[in-house]
Amino acid sequence: MNTLDLLKEKLILKVFYWCIRAGMGLTFVLSGIRKLPGVKFTELPIENPVGAYFFAMHETGFYWNFIGYFQIFVGLLIFFNRFVVMSSLLMMPVTVNIFLVSVALKMTGTPYITSAMILGNVFLLAWHYKNYLSLLEKPM
């Protein structure tokens, strides 16, 4: 049994794992709902770079709604054991993108939150590392 498997036996890490799963799932679902048709993500004026960005994204219509539906879908998947591995993988590019946008737009405090989301996602991926080992093996 390797070190990661031994750590997974610790009760505190099991609780942390479930908190991360629930937190990521709820964050994705709630954020996705804010992107549904007719719902604005923010009320910041377009003179503000953050307001301009979200206004432009909102104006794309289909793309903005697709992101919302995707976030809701992936956020719900993480609550089902059968799909937690897939949802963790699907969440990673989204969380990295959110982090990069928050840094690029110089959002106050948001890069700290989004970097915590990335770390939580890395934790989930590490928790299920055995599921990804076959992806890293050399094909025959």
C-alpha positions as YAML, in Angstrom:
chain: A
units: angstrom
residues:
- id: 1
  name: MET
  ca: [0.00, 0.00, 0.00]
- id: 2
  name: ASN
  ca: [1.52, 3.34, -1.03]
- id: 3
  name: THR
  ca: [1.52, 6.62, 0.86]
- id: 4
  name: LEU
  ca: [-1.50, 8.06, -0.92]
- id: 5
  name: ASP
  ca: [-3.58, 5.00, -0.11]
- id: 6
  name: LEU
  ca: [-2.51, 5.20, 3.54]
- id: 7
  name: LEU
  ca: [-3.50, 8.86, 3.70]
- id: 8
  name: LYS
  ca: [-6.92, 8.05, 2.23]
- id: 9
  name: GLU
  ca: [-7.61, 5.94, 5.34]
- id: 10
  name: LYS
  ca: [-7.41, 8.99, 7.64]
- id: 11
  name: LEU
  ca: [-10.85, 10.16, 8.79]
- id: 12
  name: ILE
  ca: [-9.94, 13.86, 8.52]
- id: 13
  name: LEU
  ca: [-8.96, 13.42, 4.87]
- id: 14
  name: LYS
  ca: [-12.14, 11.47, 4.15]
- id: 15
  name: VAL
  ca: [-14.18, 14.33, 5.62]
- id: 16
  name: PHE
  ca: [-12.09, 16.86, 3.67]
- id: 17
  name: TYR
  ca: [-12.68, 14.84, 0.48]
- id: 18
  name: TRP
  ca: [-16.46, 14.92, 0.94]
- id: 19
  name: CYS
  ca: [-16.39, 18.64, 1.77]
- id: 20
  name: ILE
  ca: [-14.38, 19.35, -1.39]
- id: 21
  name: ARG
  ca: [-16.77, 17.25, -3.48]
- id: 22
  name: ALA
  ca: [-19.85, 18.98, -2.06]
- id: 23
  name: GLY
  ca: [-18.25, 22.42, -2.25]
- id: 24
  name: MET
  ca: [-17.13, 22.02, -5.85]
- id: 25
  name: GLY
  ca: [-20.48, 20.57, -6.86]
- id: 26
  name: LEU
  ca: [-22.49, 23.36, -5.22]
- id: 27
  name: THR
  ca: [-20.16, 26.03, -6.59]
- id: 28
  name: PHE
  ca: [-20.54, 24.72, -10.12]
- id: 29
  name: VAL
  ca: [-24.32, 24.34, -9.89]
- id: 30
  name: LEU
  ca: [-24.88, 27.79, -8.37]
- id: 31
  name: SER
  ca: [-22.49, 29.47, -10.79]
- id: 32
  name: GLY
  ca: [-24.11, 27.65, -13.69]
- id: 33
  name: ILE
  ca: [-27.57, 28.84, -12.66]
- id: 34
  name: ARG
  ca: [-26.28, 32.42, -12.92]
- id: 35
  name: LYS
  ca: [-25.61, 31.77, -16.62]
- id: 36
  name: LEU
  ca: [-29.07, 30.54, -17.55]
- id: 37
  name: PRO
  ca: [-31.13, 32.54, -20.06]
- id: 38
  name: GLY
  ca: [-32.35, 35.84, -18.68]
- id: 39
  name: VAL
  ca: [-30.02, 35.85, -15.66]
- id: 40
  name: LYS
  ca: [-27.13, 38.33, -15.50]
- id: 41
  name: PHE
  ca: [-23.96, 37.22, -13.73]
- id: 42
  name: THR
  ca: [-23.09, 40.68, -12.42]
- id: 43
  name: GLU
  ca: [-24.52, 44.17, -12.30]
- id: 44
  name: LEU
  ca: [-21.15, 45.90, -12.70]
- id: 45
  name: PRO
  ca: [-21.17, 48.66, -15.34]
- id: 46
  name: ILE
  ca: [-19.45, 47.98, -18.67]
- id: 47
  name: GLU
  ca: [-16.94, 50.74, -17.88]
- id: 48
  name: ASN
  ca: [-15.47, 48.30, -15.37]
- id: 49
  name: PRO
  ca: [-13.29, 45.66, -17.12]
- id: 50
  name: VAL
  ca: [-15.00, 42.87, -15.16]
- id: 51
  name: GLY
  ca: [-18.43, 44.24, -16.06]
- id: 52
  name: ALA
  ca: [-17.41, 44.59, -19.71]
- id: 53
  name: TYR
  ca: [-16.14, 41.00, -19.81]
- id: 54
  name: PHE
  ca: [-19.28, 39.50, -18.30]
- id: 55
  name: PHE
  ca: [-21.50, 41.74, -20.43]
- id: 56
  name: ALA
  ca: [-19.72, 40.53, -23.58]
- id: 57
  name: MET
  ca: [-19.96, 36.89, -22.46]
- id: 58
  name: HIS
  ca: [-23.65, 37.34, -21.66]
- id: 59
  name: GLU
  ca: [-24.26, 38.85, -25.08]
- id: 60
  name: THR
  ca: [-22.92, 35.73, -26.81]
- id: 61
  name: GLY
  ca: [-26.17, 34.06, -25.78]
- id: 62
  name: PHE
  ca: [-25.76, 30.43, -26.74]
- id: 63
  name: TYR
  ca: [-22.13, 30.18, -25.59]
- id: 64
  name: TRP
  ca: [-22.87, 31.80, -22.22]
- id: 65
  name: ASN
  ca: [-25.85, 29.49, -21.70]
- id: 66
  name: PHE
  ca: [-23.79, 26.46, -22.76]
- id: 67
  name: ILE
  ca: [-21.19, 27.26, -20.08]
- id: 68
  name: GLY
  ca: [-24.00, 27.49, -17.52]
- id: 69
  name: TYR
  ca: [-25.63, 24.22, -18.50]
- id: 70
  name: PHE
  ca: [-22.23, 22.52, -18.59]
- id: 71
  name: GLN
  ca: [-21.38, 23.77, -15.10]
- id: 72
  name: ILE
  ca: [-24.74, 22.56, -13.75]
- id: 73
  name: PHE
  ca: [-24.32, 19.17, -15.43]
- id: 74
  name: VAL
  ca: [-20.76, 18.65, -14.14]
- id: 75
  name: GLY
  ca: [-21.66, 20.04, -10.72]
- id: 76
  name: LEU
  ca: [-24.46, 17.49, -10.37]
- id: 77
  name: LEU
  ca: [-22.33, 14.61, -11.68]
- id: 78
  name: ILE
  ca: [-19.83, 14.97, -8.84]
- id: 79
  name: PHE
  ca: [-22.50, 13.95, -6.33]
- id: 80
  name: PHE
  ca: [-22.75, 10.50, -7.92]
- id: 81
  name: ASN
  ca: [-19.95, 8.04, -7.12]
- id: 82
  name: ARG
  ca: [-20.20, 6.55, -10.59]
- id: 83
  name: PHE
  ca: [-19.28, 9.89, -12.23]
- id: 84
  name: VAL
  ca: [-16.98, 11.57, -9.69]
- id: 85
  name: VAL
  ca: [-13.83, 10.67, -11.65]
- id: 86
  name: MET
  ca: [-15.21, 12.05, -14.91]
- id: 87
  name: SER
  ca: [-16.63, 15.18, -13.29]
- id: 88
  name: SER
  ca: [-13.32, 15.91, -11.57]
- id: 89
  name: LEU
  ca: [-11.59, 15.73, -14.94]
- id: 90
  name: LEU
  ca: [-14.23, 17.93, -16.60]
- id: 91
  name: MET
  ca: [-14.02, 20.52, -13.80]
- id: 92
  name: MET
  ca: [-10.28, 21.10, -14.13]
- id: 93
  name: PRO
  ca: [-10.22, 23.09, -17.41]
- id: 94
  name: VAL
  ca: [-13.17, 25.15, -16.21]
- id: 95
  name: THR
  ca: [-11.55, 26.02, -12.87]
- id: 96
  name: VAL
  ca: [-8.23, 26.86, -14.56]
- id: 97
  name: ASN
  ca: [-10.06, 29.10, -17.03]
- id: 98
  name: ILE
  ca: [-11.96, 30.87, -14.24]
- id: 99
  name: PHE
  ca: [-8.65, 31.40, -12.40]
- id: 100
  name: LEU
  ca: [-6.96, 32.82, -15.50]
- id: 101
  name: VAL
  ca: [-9.87, 35.19, -16.17]
- id: 102
  name: SER
  ca: [-9.85, 36.39, -12.56]
- id: 103
  name: VAL
  ca: [-6.10, 37.09, -12.77]
- id: 104
  name: ALA
  ca: [-6.31, 38.72, -16.21]
- id: 105
  name: LEU
  ca: [-9.12, 41.04, -15.10]
- id: 106
  name: LYS
  ca: [-7.37, 41.79, -11.80]
- id: 107
  name: MET
  ca: [-10.43, 40.79, -9.76]
- id: 108
  name: THR
  ca: [-9.82, 41.64, -6.12]
- id: 109
  name: GLY
  ca: [-9.69, 38.50, -3.99]
- id: 110
  name: THR
  ca: [-11.14, 36.22, -6.67]
- id: 111
  name: PRO
  ca: [-7.78, 34.68, -7.69]
- id: 112
  name: TYR
  ca: [-7.42, 33.38, -4.13]
- id: 113
  name: ILE
  ca: [-10.83, 31.72, -4.29]
- id: 114
  name: THR
  ca: [-10.26, 30.29, -7.75]
- id: 115
  name: SER
  ca: [-6.79, 29.00, -6.85]
- id: 116
  name: ALA
  ca: [-8.41, 27.23, -3.88]
- id: 117
  name: MET
  ca: [-10.85, 25.69, -6.37]
- id: 118
  name: ILE
  ca: [-7.93, 24.45, -8.48]
- id: 119
  name: LEU
  ca: [-6.25, 22.97, -5.40]
- id: 120
  name: GLY
  ca: [-9.52, 21.29, -4.42]
- id: 121
  name: ASN
  ca: [-9.82, 19.88, -7.90]
- id: 122
  name: VAL
  ca: [-6.22, 18.61, -7.79]
- id: 123
  name: PHE
  ca: [-7.07, 16.98, -4.45]
- id: 124
  name: LEU
  ca: [-10.04, 15.18, -6.04]
- id: 125
  name: LEU
  ca: [-7.90, 14.05, -8.98]
- id: 126
  name: ALA
  ca: [-5.18, 12.80, -6.62]
- id: 127
  name: TRP
  ca: [-7.80, 10.96, -4.54]
- id: 128
  name: HIS
  ca: [-8.81, 8.97, -7.61]
- id: 129
  name: TYR
  ca: [-5.32, 8.67, -9.11]
- id: 130
  name: LYS
  ca: [-5.68, 4.91, -9.73]
- id: 131
  name: ASN
  ca: [-8.45, 5.62, -12.23]
- id: 132
  name: TYR
  ca: [-6.04, 7.66, -14.38]
- id: 133
  name: LEU
  ca: [-3.01, 5.34, -14.31]
- id: 134
  name: SER
  ca: [-4.10, 3.47, -17.42]
- id: 135
  name: LEU
  ca: [-4.19, 6.77, -19.32]
- id: 136
  name: LEU
  ca: [-0.51, 7.29, -18.57]
- id: 137
  name: GLU
  ca: [0.65, 3.81, -19.54]
- id: 138
  name: LYS
  ca: [2.49, 3.25, -22.81]
- id: 139
  name: PRO
  ca: [0.15, 1.74, -25.40]
- id: 140
  name: MET
  ca: [0.95, -1.76, -26.59]
...
